[in-house]
Amino acid sequence: MVQLERSSREELVVDTIGAARRGNQDAWAEIYHSLIGPLTGYLLRAGVTEADDVAAEVFLQMARDIHRFEGDDESFRSWVFVIAHRRMIDWRRKAETRPIVGVPESDEPPGGDVEQEALQGIEFTSLPGILEQLTDDQREVLALRVVADLSVEETAKIMGRRVGAVKSLQHRALGAVKRAIDKGGIAV
């Protein structure tokens, strides 16, 4: 993959946003493909169990409001994650009022690829367990910084905190993750 100079990349993003404003489907596809992974990852790490649905709401709001957006590629990503943060808060509020529904047992017999199941077991039980030990703010900082790949300044803006507070939250979160990994003997 060819690495673009920052100014060339920013111009491409600004051109893509302009094309999306004019209804260009290819531009929307490019925006979608560049953001869906980090956006869904952020929502999942923030505890949103219906991350795909919430991400769809984010893209719908982007489509409605893109004519109001002005700025470069970094401010565009920040704008999108501010929307995602607000939709995540809305989802949490709604989740508090929803009844808990049980998941039916699977009719499939046990068995399969033991190695794959073991790796999935580590991936899906250890990491979420470790992340559950963090505060909501610590998980959100890690999701925005690591999964969404946002700067400290962008993360601070989204969370409504000072840059120093975000750095401190991130430092404490990474320290807690390291201690949990060391304690559990999990190799990363």
C-alpha positions in Angstrom: 0.0 0.0 0.0 1.4 3.4 -0.9 1.9 5.8 2.0 0.5 9.2 1.2 2.0 12.4 2.5 -0.2 13.9 5.3 -1.2 17.0 3.2 -2.1 14.7 0.2 -4.2 12.4 2.5 -6.0 15.4 4.0 -6.8 16.7 0.6 -8.2 13.3 -0.4 -10.4 13.2 2.8 -11.7 16.8 2.2 -12.4 15.8 -1.5 -14.2 12.6 -0.3 -16.3 14.5 2.2 -17.2 17.1 -0.5 -18.2 14.3 -2.9 -20.3 12.6 -0.1 -22.1 15.9 0.5 -23.0 15.9 -3.2 -24.4 12.3 -2.8 -21.6 10.4 -4.4 -22.1 6.8 -3.4 -18.4 5.9 -3.9 -17.4 8.6 -1.5 -19.9 7.3 1.1 -18.5 3.8 0.6 -15.0 5.0 1.2 -16.0 6.9 4.3 -17.9 3.8 5.5 -15.0 1.4 4.9 -12.5 3.6 6.5 -14.5 4.2 9.7 -16.7 1.1 10.3 -13.9 -1.0 11.9 -12.6 1.6 14.4 -16.2 2.8 15.1 -17.6 -0.7 15.8 -14.5 -1.5 17.8 -14.9 1.6 19.9 -18.6 0.8 20.6 -17.9 -2.8 21.5 -15.1 -1.8 23.9 -17.4 0.7 25.4 -19.8 -2.2 26.2 -22.4 -1.6 23.5 -23.7 -5.1 22.8 -25.6 -3.8 19.7 -22.6 -2.1 18.2 -23.6 -2.7 14.6 -27.0 -1.0 15.2 -25.5 1.9 17.0 -22.8 2.3 14.3 -25.6 2.4 11.7 -27.2 5.2 13.7 -23.9 7.1 13.7 -23.7 6.8 9.9 -27.3 7.9 9.5 -26.6 11.0 11.6 -23.4 11.6 9.6 -25.5 11.5 6.4 -28.0 13.9 7.8 -25.5 16.4 9.2 -22.5 16.2 6.8 -23.5 19.4 5.2 -22.7 21.2 8.5 -19.3 19.7 8.9 -16.2 21.8 8.2 -12.6 20.8 8.7 -9.8 18.5 7.9 -9.5 14.7 8.2 -8.6 14.8 11.9 -11.5 17.0 12.8 -13.8 14.7 10.7 -12.7 11.6 12.7 -13.3 13.6 15.9 -16.7 14.7 14.7 -17.7 11.1 13.9 -16.5 9.8 17.3 -18.3 12.6 19.1 -21.5 11.4 17.4 -20.6 7.8 18.3 -20.0 8.8 21.9 -23.4 10.5 22.1 -25.1 7.4 20.5 -23.3 5.2 23.0 -24.6 7.3 25.9 -28.2 7.1 24.4 -27.8 3.3 24.1 -26.7 3.0 27.7 -29.7 5.0 28.9 -32.1 2.8 26.9 -30.3 -0.4 28.1 -31.0 0.6 31.7 -34.7 0.5 31.0 -34.8 -2.7 28.9 -35.6 -6.1 30.5 -32.9 -8.8 30.4 -33.8 -11.5 27.9 -32.1 -15.0 28.1 -30.3 -16.5 25.1 -31.7 -19.9 24.0 -29.4 -22.9 24.2 -27.7 -24.0 21.0 -29.0 -27.1 19.3 -25.5 -27.8 17.8 -23.5 -30.6 19.3 -20.3 -29.8 21.1 -17.0 -30.3 19.3 -15.0 -28.7 16.5 -11.5 -27.4 16.1 -9.9 -27.5 19.6 -7.1 -25.1 18.8 -9.4 -22.6 17.3 -11.8 -22.9 20.3 -8.9 -22.5 22.7 -7.6 -19.3 21.0 -11.1 -17.9 20.9 -11.6 -18.8 24.5 -8.5 -16.7 25.4 -9.5 -13.9 23.2 -13.1 -13.7 24.2 -12.9 -14.5 27.9 -9.6 -13.1 29.1 -9.6 -9.7 27.4 -13.2 -8.8 28.2 -12.6 -10.0 31.8 -9.6 -7.8 32.1 -11.4 -4.8 30.5 -14.3 -5.3 32.9 -11.9 -4.6 35.8 -11.4 -1.1 34.4 -13.7 1.9 35.1 -16.1 3.0 32.3 -13.9 6.0 31.7 -10.7 3.9 31.5 -12.3 1.6 28.9 -13.6 4.5 26.9 -10.1 6.1 26.8 -8.5 2.9 25.6 -11.2 2.4 23.0 -10.8 5.9 21.6 -7.0 5.9 21.8 -6.3 2.4 20.7 -9.3 1.1 18.7 -10.4 4.4 17.1 -6.7 5.6 16.9 -7.6 9.1 18.0 -5.1 11.6 19.5 -5.1 12.6 23.2 -6.5 15.9 22.2 -9.4 14.4 20.1 -10.1 11.9 22.9 -10.3 14.8 25.5 -12.7 16.7 23.3 -15.0 13.7 22.8 -15.0 12.9 26.5 -15.3 16.5 27.6 -12.1 16.2 29.7 -8.8 18.0 29.9 -5.8 16.5 28.0 -4.0 15.8 31.3 -7.0 13.9 32.6 -7.1 11.7 29.5 -3.4 11.0 29.8 -3.8 10.0 33.4 -6.8 7.8 32.7 -4.9 6.1 29.9 -1.9 5.6 32.1 -3.9 4.0 34.9 -5.9 1.9 32.5 -2.8 0.5 30.8 -1.2 -0.2 34.2 -4.3 -2.1 35.3 -4.4 -4.1 32.1 -0.7 -5.0 32.5 -1.2 -6.0 36.1 -4.1 -8.2 35.2 -2.2 -9.8 32.4 0.8 -10.4 34.6 -1.4 -11.8 37.4 -3.3 -14.1 35.0 -0.2 -15.3 33.1 -1.8 -14.3 29.8 0.7 -13.8 27.0 -0.1 -10.9 24.7 
